[in-house]
Amino acid sequence: MAKWKWNATVVETKLGERRVGSGTGEVEASTREEAHAKARRDIERKGSGRTAFEVRVFEK
């Protein structure tokens, strides 16, 4: 498995307020597609109301 870095635009909605920011991280995956899916799941799992947009992955 390879290590992949990712960055994304993250939109979070809490108490009716919408905030836009960015996030970065790292995942281990065999393919770019798998890394993309893991990064999206990581972002959306970290907080209710979070949505990931423009997720980009690249080899470390």
Rosetta constraint file for C-alpha pairs under 8 A:
AtomPair CA 1 CA 28 HARMONIC 6.16 0.50
AtomPair CA 1 CA 29 HARMONIC 5.31 0.50
AtomPair CA 1 CA 30 HARMONIC 4.73 0.50
AtomPair CA 2 CA 28 HARMONIC 5.61 0.50
AtomPair CA 2 CA 29 HARMONIC 5.63 0.50
AtomPair CA 2 CA 30 HARMONIC 5.87 0.50
AtomPair CA 2 CA 31 HARMONIC 7.87 0.50
AtomPair CA 2 CA 59 HARMONIC 7.50 0.50
AtomPair CA 3 CA 26 HARMONIC 6.85 0.50
AtomPair CA 3 CA 27 HARMONIC 5.82 0.50
AtomPair CA 3 CA 28 HARMONIC 4.50 0.50
AtomPair CA 3 CA 29 HARMONIC 6.50 0.50
AtomPair CA 3 CA 59 HARMONIC 6.41 0.50
AtomPair CA 3 CA 60 HARMONIC 5.85 0.50
AtomPair CA 4 CA 26 HARMONIC 5.56 0.50
AtomPair CA 4 CA 27 HARMONIC 5.36 0.50
AtomPair CA 4 CA 28 HARMONIC 6.03 0.50
AtomPair CA 4 CA 29 HARMONIC 7.15 0.50
AtomPair CA 4 CA 32 HARMONIC 7.92 0.50
AtomPair CA 4 CA 35 HARMONIC 6.59 0.50
AtomPair CA 4 CA 57 HARMONIC 6.29 0.50
AtomPair CA 4 CA 58 HARMONIC 5.57 0.50
AtomPair CA 4 CA 59 HARMONIC 4.60 0.50
AtomPair CA 4 CA 60 HARMONIC 5.26 0.50
AtomPair CA 5 CA 24 HARMONIC 7.39 0.50
AtomPair CA 5 CA 25 HARMONIC 5.76 0.50
AtomPair CA 5 CA 26 HARMONIC 4.35 0.50
AtomPair CA 5 CA 27 HARMONIC 6.49 0.50
AtomPair CA 5 CA 57 HARMONIC 5.65 0.50
AtomPair CA 5 CA 58 HARMONIC 5.50 0.50
AtomPair CA 5 CA 59 HARMONIC 6.18 0.50
AtomPair CA 5 CA 60 HARMONIC 5.79 0.50
AtomPair CA 6 CA 24 HARMONIC 5.51 0.50
AtomPair CA 6 CA 25 HARMONIC 5.38 0.50
AtomPair CA 6 CA 26 HARMONIC 5.93 0.50
AtomPair CA 6 CA 27 HARMONIC 7.76 0.50
AtomPair CA 6 CA 36 HARMONIC 7.84 0.50
AtomPair CA 6 CA 39 HARMONIC 6.78 0.50
AtomPair CA 6 CA 55 HARMONIC 6.89 0.50
AtomPair CA 6 CA 56 HARMONIC 5.45 0.50
AtomPair CA 6 CA 57 HARMONIC 4.30 0.50
AtomPair CA 6 CA 58 HARMONIC 6.40 0.50
AtomPair CA 7 CA 22 HARMONIC 7.19 0.50
AtomPair CA 7 CA 23 HARMONIC 5.53 0.50
AtomPair CA 7 CA 24 HARMONIC 4.25 0.50
AtomPair CA 7 CA 25 HARMONIC 6.59 0.50
AtomPair CA 7 CA 55 HARMONIC 5.92 0.50
AtomPair CA 7 CA 56 HARMONIC 5.47 0.50
AtomPair CA 7 CA 57 HARMONIC 6.73 0.50
AtomPair CA 8 CA 22 HARMONIC 5.62 0.50
AtomPair CA 8 CA 23 HARMONIC 5.40 0.50
AtomPair CA 8 CA 24 HARMONIC 6.55 0.50
AtomPair CA 8 CA 52 HARMONIC 6.49 0.50
AtomPair CA 8 CA 53 HARMONIC 6.08 0.50
AtomPair CA 8 CA 54 HARMONIC 5.43 0.50
AtomPair CA 8 CA 55 HARMONIC 4.35 0.50
AtomPair CA 8 CA 56 HARMONIC 6.17 0.50
AtomPair CA 9 CA 20 HARMONIC 7.17 0.50
AtomPair CA 9 CA 21 HARMONIC 5.86 0.50
AtomPair CA 9 CA 22 HARMONIC 4.44 0.50
AtomPair CA 9 CA 23 HARMONIC 6.42 0.50
AtomPair CA 9 CA 52 HARMONIC 6.00 0.50
AtomPair CA 9 CA 53 HARMONIC 5.10 0.50
AtomPair CA 9 CA 54 HARMONIC 5.92 0.50
AtomPair CA 9 CA 55 HARMONIC 6.94 0.50
AtomPair CA 10 CA 20 HARMONIC 5.81 0.50
AtomPair CA 10 CA 21 HARMONIC 5.23 0.50
AtomPair CA 10 CA 22 HARMONIC 5.27 0.50
AtomPair CA 10 CA 23 HARMONIC 6.53 0.50
AtomPair CA 10 CA 43 HARMONIC 7.71 0.50
AtomPair CA 10 CA 50 HARMONIC 6.73 0.50
AtomPair CA 10 CA 51 HARMONIC 5.81 0.50
AtomPair CA 10 CA 52 HARMONIC 4.77 0.50
AtomPair CA 10 CA 53 HARMONIC 6.12 0.50
AtomPair CA 11 CA 18 HARMONIC 6.94 0.50
AtomPair CA 11 CA 19 HARMONIC 5.71 0.50
AtomPair CA 11 CA 20 HARMONIC 4.51 0.50
AtomPair CA 11 CA 21 HARMONIC 6.39 0.50
AtomPair CA 11 CA 50 HARMONIC 5.69 0.50
AtomPair CA 11 CA 51 HARMONIC 5.26 0.50
AtomPair CA 11 CA 52 HARMONIC 6.49 0.50
AtomPair CA 11 CA 53 HARMONIC 7.65 0.50
AtomPair CA 12 CA 18 HARMONIC 5.77 0.50
AtomPair CA 12 CA 19 HARMONIC 5.24 0.50
AtomPair CA 12 CA 20 HARMONIC 6.42 0.50
AtomPair CA 12 CA 49 HARMONIC 5.42 0.50
AtomPair CA 12 CA 50 HARMONIC 4.36 0.50
AtomPair CA 12 CA 51 HARMONIC 6.40 0.50
AtomPair CA 13 CA 17 HARMONIC 5.50 0.50
AtomPair CA 13 CA 18 HARMONIC 4.43 0.50
AtomPair CA 13 CA 19 HARMONIC 6.34 0.50
AtomPair CA 13 CA 49 HARMONIC 5.05 0.50
AtomPair CA 13 CA 50 HARMONIC 6.56 0.50
AtomPair CA 14 CA 18 HARMONIC 6.60 0.50
AtomPair CA 14 CA 49 HARMONIC 6.56 0.50
AtomPair CA 25 CA 39 HARMONIC 7.74 0.50
AtomPair CA 26 CA 39 HARMONIC 7.69 0.50
AtomPair CA 27 CA 35 HARMONIC 6.35 0.50
AtomPair CA 27 CA 38 HARMONIC 6.94 0.50
AtomPair CA 27 CA 39 HARMONIC 6.71 0.50
AtomPair CA 28 CA 35 HARMONIC 6.77 0.50
AtomPair CA 29 CA 34 HARMONIC 5.86 0.50
AtomPair CA 29 CA 35 HARMONIC 5.19 0.50
AtomPair CA 30 CA 34 HARMONIC 6.70 0.50
AtomPair CA 30 CA 35 HARMONIC 7.45 0.50
AtomPair CA 31 CA 35 HARMONIC 6.25 0.50
AtomPair CA 32 CA 36 HARMONIC 6.11 0.50
AtomPair CA 32 CA 57 HARMONIC 6.91 0.50
AtomPair CA 32 CA 58 HARMONIC 7.62 0.50
AtomPair CA 33 CA 37 HARMONIC 6.34 0.50
AtomPair CA 34 CA 38 HARMONIC 6.17 0.50
AtomPair CA 35 CA 39 HARMONIC 6.07 0.50
AtomPair CA 35 CA 57 HARMONIC 6.87 0.50
AtomPair CA 36 CA 40 HARMONIC 6.30 0.50
AtomPair CA 36 CA 55 HARMONIC 6.83 0.50
AtomPair CA 36 CA 56 HARMONIC 7.09 0.50
AtomPair CA 36 CA 57 HARMONIC 6.14 0.50
AtomPair CA 37 CA 41 HARMONIC 6.24 0.50
AtomPair CA 38 CA 42 HARMONIC 6.06 0.50
AtomPair CA 39 CA 43 HARMONIC 6.29 0.50
AtomPair CA 39 CA 55 HARMONIC 7.51 0.50
AtomPair CA 40 CA 44 HARMONIC 6.23 0.50
AtomPair CA 40 CA 52 HARMONIC 6.05 0.50
AtomPair CA 40 CA 55 HARMONIC 6.99 0.50
AtomPair CA 41 CA 45 HARMONIC 5.83 0.50
AtomPair CA 42 CA 46 HARMONIC 6.33 0.50
AtomPair CA 43 CA 47 HARMONIC 7.57 0.50
AtomPair CA 43 CA 50 HARMONIC 7.04 0.50
AtomPair CA 43 CA 51 HARMONIC 7.29 0.50
AtomPair CA 43 CA 52 HARMONIC 6.42 0.50
AtomPair CA 44 CA 48 HARMONIC 7.08 0.50
AtomPair CA 44 CA 49 HARMONIC 7.67 0.50
AtomPair CA 44 CA 50 HARMONIC 5.16 0.50
AtomPair CA 44 CA 51 HARMONIC 5.72 0.50
AtomPair CA 44 CA 52 HARMONIC 6.69 0.50
AtomPair CA 45 CA 50 HARMONIC 7.84 0.50
AtomPair CA 46 CA 50 HARMONIC 7.68 0.50
